[in-house]
Amino acid sequence: MQSASSLLKSKFPSVALNKRWIIYCPFDFKSFVGYNEIEAYLTALGARVIGCTKEQRKIQSLRIGDGPVCVLEAGVHAREWASPMAALYVVDKLVNKPIPGLTWIIVPLLNPDGYEYSRKSMSTRFWKKNMNNTKSRWCQGVDINRNFRIGWGGKFLPSYCNHVQLK
């Protein structure tokens, strides 16, 4: 029979464990981390791949707990680097101390292509869309926060080139 220690180490190979079996996040939340670090941490925790992006990056979700479901999604707009880190902070807390009677489904980075693109340089820092092709040959990417036809708050008005321009 496998010991608890070796079982935990096999399930979480890249995550450090202390003697009380608390799982430590590999980053300190004092700086922003890239997609590769986020993906490695979520994979180590047993996250499920719920989709794949145009640039073949995984979109992962993590399910923690047992009971009624609360969904937390982050990283919708590429330029909002704090939201994936905030979601990962919640993951870190819930993995070590789940809330009894409640299930969390957390998607920390819903737009990994746009997130990585916004991290490339200062000229791309304010990019908010994904990297999908659009009907327009001049505009790249879709603002996935506004890509719904369900009529919340009024008419559906697509704007393919809606992005911040710095002057």
MDTraj code that builds the backbone (N, CA, C; nanometers):
import mdtraj as md
import numpy as np

residues = "MET GLN SER ALA SER SER LEU LEU LYS SER LYS PHE PRO SER VAL ALA LEU ASN LYS ARG TRP ILE ILE TYR CYS PRO PHE ASP PHE LYS SER PHE VAL GLY TYR ASN GLU ILE GLU ALA TYR LEU THR ALA LEU GLY ALA ARG VAL ILE GLY CYS THR LYS GLU GLN ARG LYS ILE GLN SER LEU ARG ILE GLY ASP GLY PRO VAL CYS VAL LEU GLU ALA GLY VAL HIS ALA ARG GLU TRP ALA SER PRO MET ALA ALA LEU TYR VAL VAL ASP LYS LEU VAL ASN LYS PRO ILE PRO GLY LEU THR TRP ILE ILE VAL PRO LEU LEU ASN PRO ASP GLY TYR GLU TYR SER ARG LYS SER MET SER THR ARG PHE TRP LYS LYS ASN MET ASN ASN THR LYS SER ARG TRP CYS GLN GLY VAL ASP ILE ASN ARG ASN PHE ARG ILE GLY TRP GLY GLY LYS PHE LEU PRO SER TYR CYS ASN HIS VAL GLN LEU LYS".split()
xyz = np.array([
    [0.0845, -0.1192, 0.0000],
    [0.0000, 0.0000, 0.0000],
    [0.0886, 0.1249, 0.0000],
    [0.0485, 0.2237, -0.0797],
    [0.1255, 0.3470, -0.0942],
    [0.1011, 0.4388, 0.0262],
    [0.2084, 0.5021, 0.0740],
    [0.1942, 0.5933, 0.1882],
    [0.1261, 0.7227, 0.1450],
    [0.0667, 0.7936, 0.2412],
    [-0.0007, 0.9201, 0.2124],
    [0.0967, 1.0196, 0.1515],
    [0.2191, 1.0207, 0.2029],
    [0.3201, 1.1137, 0.1537],
    [0.3521, 1.0886, 0.0068],
    [0.3775, 0.9632, -0.0305],
    [0.4121, 0.9340, -0.1700],
    [0.2919, 0.9514, -0.2620],
    [0.1705, 0.9254, -0.2114],
    [0.0503, 0.9465, -0.2907],
    [0.0321, 1.0944, -0.3226],
    [0.0483, 1.1807, -0.2225],
    [0.0363, 1.3242, -0.2450],
    [0.1451, 1.3755, -0.3382],
    [0.2671, 1.3268, -0.3208],
    [0.3770, 1.3717, -0.4077],
    [0.3542, 1.3277, -0.5519],
    [0.2928, 1.2103, -0.5718],
    [0.2666, 1.1651, -0.7090],
    [0.1531, 1.2450, -0.7725],
    [0.0542, 1.2851, -0.6930],
    [-0.0584, 1.3625, -0.7457],
    [-0.0219, 1.5085, -0.7695],
    [0.0651, 1.5647, -0.6853],
    [0.1054, 1.7048, -0.6949],
    [0.2571, 1.7138, -0.7072],
    [0.3157, 1.6697, -0.8200],
    [0.4619, 1.6642, -0.8302],
    [0.5331, 1.7983, -0.8250],
    [0.4695, 1.9062, -0.8744],
    [0.5395, 2.0352, -0.8780],
    [0.4973, 2.1273, -0.7637],
    [0.4214, 2.0767, -0.6690],
    [0.3730, 2.1585, -0.5589],
    [0.4321, 2.1059, -0.4287],
    [0.4923, 2.1952, -0.3511],
    [0.5574, 2.1548, -0.2260],
    [0.4537, 2.1236, -0.1186],
    [0.4835, 2.0249, -0.0356],
    [0.3962, 1.9873, 0.0751],
    [0.4742, 1.9972, 0.2047],
    [0.4102, 2.0455, 0.3108],
    [0.4792, 2.0456, 0.4388],
    [0.4296, 1.9266, 0.5219],
    [0.4720, 1.9151, 0.6446],
    [0.4384, 1.7986, 0.7267],
    [0.2896, 1.7901, 0.7594],
    [0.2170, 1.9018, 0.7539],
    [0.0740, 1.8993, 0.7825],
    [-0.0066, 1.8817, 0.6544],
    [0.0561, 1.8512, 0.5432],
    [-0.0060, 1.8244, 0.4142],
    [-0.0732, 1.9468, 0.3532],
    [-0.0299, 2.0637, 0.3913],
    [-0.0827, 2.1849, 0.3283],
    [-0.0145, 2.2009, 0.1929],
    [-0.0931, 2.2279, 0.0920],
    [-0.0403, 2.2425, -0.0436],
    [-0.0051, 2.3894, -0.0655],
    [0.1182, 2.4144, -0.1042],
    [0.1631, 2.5515, -0.1259],
    [0.1632, 2.5867, -0.2740],
    [0.1148, 2.7032, -0.3030],
    [0.1163, 2.7549, -0.4387],
    [0.2606, 2.7905, -0.4748],
    [0.3045, 2.7622, -0.5964],
    [0.4442, 2.7885, -0.6338],
    [0.4789, 2.9351, -0.6588],
    [0.3823, 3.0261, -0.6499],
    [0.4145, 3.1678, -0.6652],
    [0.3634, 3.2457, -0.5454],
    [0.4149, 3.3680, -0.5295],
    [0.3922, 3.4433, -0.4061],
    [0.2832, 3.5511, -0.4153],
    [0.2190, 3.5664, -0.5303],
    [0.1134, 3.6650, -0.5513],
    [0.1618, 3.8084, -0.5376],
    [0.2922, 3.8303, -0.5471],
    [0.3470, 3.9658, -0.5433],
    [0.3815, 4.0158, -0.6831],
    [0.3699, 3.9269, -0.7817],
    [0.3941, 3.9647, -0.9204],
    [0.3034, 3.8796, -1.0089],
    [0.2918, 3.9186, -1.1346],
    [0.2075, 3.8460, -1.2286],
    [0.2887, 3.7345, -1.2929],
    [0.2268, 3.6188, -1.3075],
    [0.2953, 3.5056, -1.3694],
    [0.2363, 3.4796, -1.5071],
    [0.3119, 3.4084, -1.5898],
    [0.2695, 3.3791, -1.7252],
    [0.1804, 3.2567, -1.7349],
    [0.1301, 3.2353, -1.8552],
    [0.0413, 3.1219, -1.8818],
    [0.1055, 2.9894, -1.8429],
    [0.2324, 2.9689, -1.8761],
    [0.2975, 2.8400, -1.8487],
    [0.2986, 2.8069, -1.7001],
    [0.3231, 2.9056, -1.6154],
    [0.3226, 2.8828, -1.4702],
    [0.1815, 2.8521, -1.4202],
    [0.0836, 2.9248, -1.4724],
    [-0.0555, 2.9014, -1.4329],
    [-0.0994, 2.7618, -1.4759],
    [-0.0686, 2.7262, -1.5989],
    [-0.1080, 2.5959, -1.6526],
    [-0.0424, 2.4821, -1.5745],
    [0.0843, 2.4962, -1.5400],
    [0.1554, 2.3922, -1.4647],
    [0.0946, 2.3736, -1.3260],
    [0.0620, 2.4830, -1.2586],
    [0.0015, 2.4754, -1.1246],
    [-0.1352, 2.4079, -1.1308],
    [-0.2192, 2.4498, -1.2255],
    [-0.3520, 2.3906, -1.2374],
    [-0.3449, 2.2428, -1.2748],
    [-0.2511, 2.2078, -1.3623],
    [-0.2331, 2.0673, -1.3992],
    [-0.1918, 1.9852, -1.2777],
    [-0.1010, 2.0398, -1.1977],
    [-0.0565, 1.9692, -1.0767],
    [-0.1714, 1.9470, -0.9789],
    [-0.2682, 2.0379, -0.9792],
    [-0.3833, 2.0238, -0.8901],
    [-0.4931, 1.9354, -0.9491],
    [-0.4724, 1.8868, -1.0709],
    [-0.5710, 1.7985, -1.1326],
    [-0.6828, 1.8707, -1.2048],
    [-0.6557, 1.9919, -1.2551],
    [-0.7577, 2.0684, -1.3270],
    [-0.7997, 1.9951, -1.4545],
    [-0.9207, 2.0244, -1.4951],
    [-0.9792, 1.9645, -1.6145],
    [-0.9662, 2.0630, -1.7308],
    [-0.9306, 2.0136, -1.8485],
    [-0.9242, 2.0978, -1.9677],
    [-1.0658, 2.1090, -2.0235],
    [-1.1163, 2.2317, -2.0313],
    [-1.2535, 2.2535, -2.0792],
    [-1.2564, 2.3133, -2.2195],
    [-1.1410, 2.3423, -2.2737],
    [-1.1352, 2.3974, -2.4080],
    [-0.9920, 2.4245, -2.4489],
    [-0.9784, 2.4623, -2.5757],
    [-0.8468, 2.4920, -2.6298],
    [-0.8600, 2.6181, -2.7155],
    [-0.7606, 2.7041, -2.7119],
    [-0.7663, 2.8317, -2.7823],
    [-0.7147, 2.8193, -2.9258],
    [-0.7261, 2.9277, -2.9992],
    [-0.6754, 2.9326, -3.1370],
    [-0.5260, 2.8989, -3.1417],
    [-0.4521, 2.9455, -3.0413],
    [-0.3076, 2.9215, -3.0368],
    [-0.2730, 2.7957, -2.9569],
    [-0.3714, 2.7082, -2.9408],
    [-0.3560, 2.5758, -2.8775],
    [-0.3178, 2.5799, -2.7299],
    [-0.3606, 2.6820, -2.6597],
    [-0.3419, 2.6859, -2.5146],
    [-0.4650, 2.6249, -2.4479],
    [-0.4423, 2.5582, -2.3364],
    [-0.5519, 2.4945, -2.2637],
    [-0.6284, 2.5978, -2.1817],
    [-0.7607, 2.5822, -2.1789],
    [-0.8447, 2.6552, -2.0846],
    [-0.8837, 2.5520, -1.9801],
    [-0.8449, 2.5769, -1.8555],
    [-0.8628, 2.4778, -1.7503],
    [-0.9604, 2.5251, -1.6433],
    [-1.0297, 2.4280, -1.5843],
    [-1.1163, 2.4579, -1.4698],
    [-1.0812, 2.3626, -1.3568],
    [-1.1016, 2.4104, -1.2381],
    [-1.0733, 2.3316, -1.1187],
    [-1.2012, 2.3249, -1.0367],
    [-1.2367, 2.2050, -0.9943],
    [-1.3559, 2.1834, -0.9115],
    [-1.3096, 2.1499, -0.7705],
    [-1.3577, 2.2284, -0.6738],
    [-1.3172, 2.2098, -0.5335],
    [-1.4433, 2.2044, -0.4484],
    [-1.4590, 2.1005, -0.3702],
    [-1.5697, 2.0923, -0.2762],
    [-1.6806, 2.0008, -0.3209],
    [-1.7877, 2.0017, -0.2409],
    [-1.9019, 1.9148, -0.2648],
    [-2.0278, 1.9838, -0.2137],
    [-2.1203, 2.0127, -0.3030],
    [-2.2443, 2.0792, -0.2640],
    [-2.2922, 2.1707, -0.3745],
    [-2.3760, 2.2697, -0.3417],
    [-2.4210, 2.3659, -0.4423],
    [-2.3005, 2.4343, -0.5077],
    [-2.3156, 2.4725, -0.6337],
    [-2.2024, 2.5200, -0.7139],
    [-2.1949, 2.6721, -0.7195],
    [-2.0734, 2.7228, -0.7026],
    [-2.0395, 2.8632, -0.7219],
    [-1.9311, 2.8675, -0.8299],
    [-1.9524, 2.9432, -0.9369],
    [-1.8575, 2.9501, -1.0481],
    [-1.7810, 3.0819, -1.0408],
    [-1.6494, 3.0723, -1.0556],
    [-1.5632, 3.1902, -1.0585],
    [-1.4808, 3.1836, -1.1860],
    [-1.4981, 3.2828, -1.2711],
    [-1.4175, 3.2897, -1.3928],
    [-1.3364, 3.4181, -1.3894],
    [-1.2154, 3.4101, -1.4419],
    [-1.1260, 3.5257, -1.4422],
    [-1.0443, 3.5251, -1.5709],
    [-0.9761, 3.6344, -1.5947],
    [-0.8904, 3.6423, -1.7127],
    [-0.9683, 3.6498, -1.8420],
    [-1.0855, 3.7133, -1.8391],
    [-1.1665, 3.7290, -1.9600],
    [-1.1015, 3.8336, -2.0506],
    [-1.0720, 3.9515, -1.9946],
    [-1.0008, 4.0542, -2.0703],
    [-0.8508, 4.0358, -2.0490],
    [-0.7796, 4.0278, -2.1577],
    [-0.6360, 3.9970, -2.1538],
    [-0.5559, 4.0939, -2.0689],
    [-0.5909, 4.2213, -2.0731],
    [-0.5103, 4.3237, -2.0051],
    [-0.5324, 4.3295, -1.8546],
    [-0.6320, 4.2576, -1.8041],
    [-0.6628, 4.2603, -1.6616],
    [-0.5864, 4.1481, -1.5909],
    [-0.4571, 4.1682, -1.5744],
    [-0.3683, 4.0655, -1.5205],
    [-0.3995, 4.0279, -1.3756],
    [-0.4615, 4.1177, -1.3015],
    [-0.4881, 4.0899, -1.1599],
    [-0.5964, 3.9840, -1.1403],
    [-0.6914, 3.9735, -1.2327],
    [-0.8017, 3.8799, -1.2087],
    [-0.7586, 3.7332, -1.2093],
    [-0.6705, 3.6871, -1.2992],
    [-0.6248, 3.5483, -1.2862],
    [-0.5481, 3.5234, -1.1563],
    [-0.4702, 3.6225, -1.1131],
    [-0.3961, 3.6059, -0.9875],
    [-0.4911, 3.6005, -0.8684],
    [-0.5975, 3.6804, -0.8726],
    [-0.6969, 3.6768, -0.7649],
    [-0.7670, 3.5414, -0.7621],
    [-0.8007, 3.4889, -0.8793],
    [-0.8647, 3.3563, -0.8861],
    [-0.7701, 3.2474, -0.8356],
    [-0.6417, 3.2581, -0.8685],
    [-0.5439, 3.1602, -0.8196],
    [-0.5247, 3.1715, -0.6690],
    [-0.5387, 3.2911, -0.6155],
    [-0.5320, 3.3098, -0.4706],
    [-0.6495, 3.2368, -0.4035],
    [-0.7676, 3.2490, -0.4636],
    [-0.8850, 3.1776, -0.4128],
    [-0.8615, 3.0271, -0.4209],
    [-0.8061, 2.9798, -0.5335],
    [-0.7735, 2.8374, -0.5477],
    [-0.6811, 2.7939, -0.4354],
    [-0.5753, 2.8704, -0.4124],
    [-0.4782, 2.8376, -0.3079],
    [-0.5461, 2.8229, -0.1717],
    [-0.6361, 2.9154, -0.1401],
    [-0.7057, 2.9102, -0.0106],
    [-0.8028, 2.7926, -0.0041],
    [-0.8797, 2.7694, -0.1108],
    [-0.9805, 2.6633, -0.1091],
    [-0.9210, 2.5227, -0.1138],
    [-0.8086, 2.5065, -0.1825],
    [-0.7437, 2.3750, -0.1876],
    [-0.7019, 2.3326, -0.0473],
    [-0.6555, 2.4276, 0.0314],
    [-0.6088, 2.3967, 0.1659],
    [-0.7193, 2.3968, 0.2714],
    [-0.8266, 2.4724, 0.2453],
    [-0.9365, 2.4764, 0.3423],
    [-1.0686, 2.4969, 0.2674],
    [-1.1233, 2.3861, 0.2117],
    [-1.2495, 2.3979, 0.1373],
    [-1.3633, 2.4460, 0.2274],
    [-1.4600, 2.5117, 0.1672],
    [-1.5786, 2.5555, 0.2401],
    [-1.6769, 2.4387, 0.2418],
    [-1.7089, 2.3860, 0.3589],
    [-1.7984, 2.2699, 0.3663],
    [-1.9348, 2.2984, 0.3024],
    [-1.9834, 2.2019, 0.2251],
    [-2.1160, 2.2128, 0.1655],
    [-2.1242, 2.3016, 0.0433],
    [-2.0115, 2.3406, -0.0146],
    [-2.0120, 2.4276, -0.1317],
    [-1.9085, 2.3794, -0.2323],
    [-1.9456, 2.3755, -0.3579],
    [-1.8549, 2.3390, -0.4663],
    [-1.8168, 2.4640, -0.5435],
    [-1.6885, 2.4806, -0.5657],
    [-1.6372, 2.5901, -0.6479],
    [-1.5892, 2.5319, -0.7794],
    [-1.6289, 2.5936, -0.8899],
    [-1.5711, 2.5643, -1.0205],
    [-1.5014, 2.6929, -1.0616],
    [-1.3695, 2.6846, -1.0724],
    [-1.2887, 2.8046, -1.0965],
    [-1.2155, 2.7922, -1.2296],
    [-1.2327, 2.8926, -1.3134],
    [-1.1602, 2.9040, -1.4406],
    [-1.0730, 3.0286, -1.4268],
    [-0.9465, 3.0109, -1.3855],
    [-0.8617, 3.1274, -1.3566],
    [-0.8174, 3.2079, -1.4782],
    [-0.8117, 3.1443, -1.5967],
    [-0.7627, 3.2162, -1.7144],
    [-0.8458, 3.1754, -1.8355],
    [-0.9508, 3.2521, -1.8622],
    [-1.0434, 3.2210, -1.9699],
    [-0.9912, 3.2650, -2.1072],
    [-0.8951, 3.3551, -2.1094],
    [-0.8424, 3.4098, -2.2349],
    [-0.6897, 3.4015, -2.2359],
    [-0.6333, 3.2805, -2.2391],
    [-0.4867, 3.2689, -2.2307],
    [-0.4107, 3.3279, -2.3490],
    [-0.4673, 3.3208, -2.4698],
    [-0.3981, 3.3788, -2.5866],
    [-0.3848, 3.5300, -2.5727],
    [-0.4944, 3.5960, -2.5413],
    [-0.4910, 3.7412, -2.5236],
    [-0.4038, 3.7818, -2.4068],
    [-0.4092, 3.7046, -2.2989],
    [-0.3279, 3.7311, -2.1793],
    [-0.1795, 3.7316, -2.2152],
    [-0.1353, 3.6285, -2.2858],
    [0.0063, 3.6217, -2.3247],
    [0.0418, 3.7318, -2.4239],
    [-0.0489, 3.7632, -2.5168],
    [-0.0234, 3.8700, -2.6130],
    [-0.0080, 4.0042, -2.5415],
    [-0.0908, 4.0299, -2.4408],
    [-0.0832, 4.1572, -2.3679],
    [0.0453, 4.1682, -2.2863],
    [0.1105, 4.0578, -2.2599],
    [0.2339, 4.0566, -2.1813],
    [0.3598, 4.0714, -2.2684],
    [0.3435, 4.0695, -2.4011],
    [0.4586, 4.0730, -2.4925],
    [0.5392, 4.2020, -2.4859],
    [0.4699, 4.3160, -2.4898],
    [0.5416, 4.4439, -2.4927],
    [0.4487, 4.5561, -2.4477],
    [0.5039, 4.6735, -2.4302],
    [0.4223, 4.7881, -2.3902],
    [0.3213, 4.8243, -2.4989],
    [0.3521, 4.7969, -2.6234],
    [0.2585, 4.8317, -2.7310],
    [0.1366, 4.7399, -2.7335],
    [0.1456, 4.6232, -2.6738],
    [0.0318, 4.5309, -2.6686],
    [-0.0287, 4.5216, -2.5286],
    [0.0216, 4.6006, -2.4342],
    [-0.0182, 4.5909, -2.2937],
    [-0.1686, 4.6074, -2.2710],
    [-0.2364, 4.6907, -2.3486],
    [-0.3781, 4.7163, -2.3260],
    [-0.4707, 4.6342, -2.4151],
    [-0.4179, 4.5305, -2.4776],
    [-0.5005, 4.4392, -2.5572],
    [-0.5988, 4.3687, -2.4647],
    [-0.7264, 4.3583, -2.5053],
    [-0.8233, 4.2923, -2.4170],
    [-0.8912, 4.1721, -2.4810],
    [-0.8818, 4.1571, -2.6118],
    [-0.9550, 4.0512, -2.6811],
    [-0.8746, 3.9213, -2.6867],
    [-0.9388, 3.8166, -2.7429],
    [-0.8633, 3.6939, -2.7687],
    [-0.7901, 3.7109, -2.9019],
    [-0.7378, 3.6043, -2.9575],
    [-0.6602, 3.6161, -3.0810],
    [-0.7305, 3.5524, -3.2011],
    [-0.8613, 3.5269, -3.1891],
    [-0.9370, 3.4657, -3.2983],
    [-0.9469, 3.5584, -3.4183],
    [-0.9667, 3.4986, -3.5349],
    [-0.9902, 3.5755, -3.6560],
    [-1.1328, 3.6294, -3.6521],
    [-1.1550, 3.7422, -3.7171],
    [-1.2889, 3.8003, -3.7255],
    [-1.3273, 3.8130, -3.8715],
    [-1.4481, 3.8637, -3.8973],
    [-1.4954, 3.8849, -4.0349],
    [-1.4213, 3.9998, -4.1020],
    [-1.3594, 4.0854, -4.0226],
    [-1.2881, 4.2007, -4.0765],
    [-1.1411, 4.1660, -4.0975],
    [-1.0874, 4.2049, -4.2108],
    [-0.9450, 4.1766, -4.2334],
    [-0.8548, 4.2773, -4.1626],
    [-0.9118, 4.3864, -4.1085],
    [-0.8331, 4.4873, -4.0385],
    [-0.8287, 4.4678, -3.8875],
    [-0.9210, 4.3912, -3.8360],
    [-0.9310, 4.3778, -3.6906],
    [-0.9123, 4.2332, -3.6482],
    [-0.8305, 4.2135, -3.5491],
    [-0.8062, 4.0798, -3.4979],
    [-0.8657, 4.0676, -3.3586],
    [-0.9129, 3.9513, -3.3262],
    [-0.9588, 3.9224, -3.1913],
    [-1.1049, 3.9547, -3.1659],
    [-1.1595, 3.8838, -3.0675],
    [-1.2977, 3.9013, -3.0264],
    [-1.2985, 3.9352, -2.8781],
    [-1.3750, 4.0362, -2.8410],
    [-1.3936, 4.0686, -2.6994],
    [-1.4932, 3.9670, -2.6450],
    [-1.4429, 3.8627, -2.5792],
    [-1.5300, 3.7524, -2.5384],
    [-1.6272, 3.7918, -2.4278],
    [-1.6086, 3.9065, -2.3676],
    [-1.7029, 3.9559, -2.2688],
    [-1.8272, 4.0151, -2.3361],
    [-1.8195, 4.0464, -2.4635],
    [-1.9310, 4.1097, -2.5346],
    [-1.9787, 4.0255, -2.6519],
    [-1.9470, 3.8988, -2.6524],
    [-1.9777, 3.8143, -2.7662],
    [-2.0990, 3.7241, -2.7391],
    [-2.2051, 3.7827, -2.6820],
    [-2.3249, 3.7067, -2.6505],
    [-2.4450, 3.7716, -2.7170],
    [-2.5360, 3.6932, -2.7701],
    [-2.6543, 3.7456, -2.8381],
    [-2.7788, 3.7372, -2.7508],
    [-2.7667, 3.7263, -2.6221],
    [-2.8838, 3.7029, -2.5390],
    [-2.9587, 3.8300, -2.5016],
    [-2.9113, 3.9456, -2.5406],
    [-2.9847, 4.0691, -2.5224],
    [-2.9815, 4.1295, -2.3833],
    [-2.8821, 4.1003, -2.3056],
    [-2.8730, 4.1613, -2.1730],
    [-2.8539, 4.3105, -2.1891],
    [-2.9435, 4.3877, -2.1389],
    [-2.9280, 4.5327, -2.1366],
    [-2.9536, 4.6015, -2.2683],
    [-3.0072, 4.5342, -2.3680],
    [-3.0384, 4.6036, -2.4919],
    [-3.0002, 4.5254, -2.6156],
    [-2.9874, 4.5977, -2.7279],
    [-2.9592, 4.5356, -2.8568],
    [-2.8161, 4.4830, -2.8626],
    [-2.7972, 4.3833, -2.9459],
    [-2.6645, 4.3288, -2.9728],
    [-2.5995, 4.4138, -3.0809],
    [-2.4915, 4.4811, -3.0454],
    [-2.4223, 4.5683, -3.1401],
    [-2.2760, 4.5250, -3.1504],
    [-2.2438, 4.4369, -3.2455],
    [-2.1050, 4.3918, -3.2551],
    [-2.0119, 4.5047, -3.2989],
    [-1.8942, 4.5068, -3.2425],
    [-1.7930, 4.6040, -3.2798],
    [-1.6601, 4.5301, -3.2889],
    [-1.6208, 4.4941, -3.4081],
    [-1.5029, 4.4114, -3.4260],
    [-1.3735, 4.4820, -3.3868],
    [-1.3686, 4.6125, -3.4013],
    [-1.2445, 4.6849, -3.3755],
    [-1.2485, 4.7610, -3.2442],
    [-1.3327, 4.7231, -3.1526],
    [-1.3442, 4.7938, -3.0256],
    [-1.2232, 4.7628, -2.9383],
    [-1.1331, 4.8575, -2.9257],
    [-1.0176, 4.8424, -2.8378],
    [-0.9658, 4.9806, -2.7979],
    [-0.8857, 4.9824, -2.6953],
    [-0.8309, 5.1091, -2.6458],
    [-0.7183, 5.1565, -2.7365],
    [-0.7220, 5.2817, -2.7738],
    [-0.6130, 5.3411, -2.8509],
    [-0.5475, 5.4472, -2.7656],
    [-0.4176, 5.4351, -2.7480],
    [-0.3432, 5.5337, -2.6693],
    [-0.2910, 5.6418, -2.7613],
    [-0.3020, 5.7667, -2.7191],
    [-0.2545, 5.8779, -2.8023],
    [-0.1424, 5.9498, -2.7323],
])
top = md.Topology()
chain = top.add_chain()
for i, resn in enumerate(residues, 1):
    res = top.add_residue(resn, chain, resSeq=i)
    for name in ("N", "CA", "C"):
        top.add_atom(name, md.element.get_by_symbol(name[0]), res)
traj = md.Trajectory(xyz[None], top)
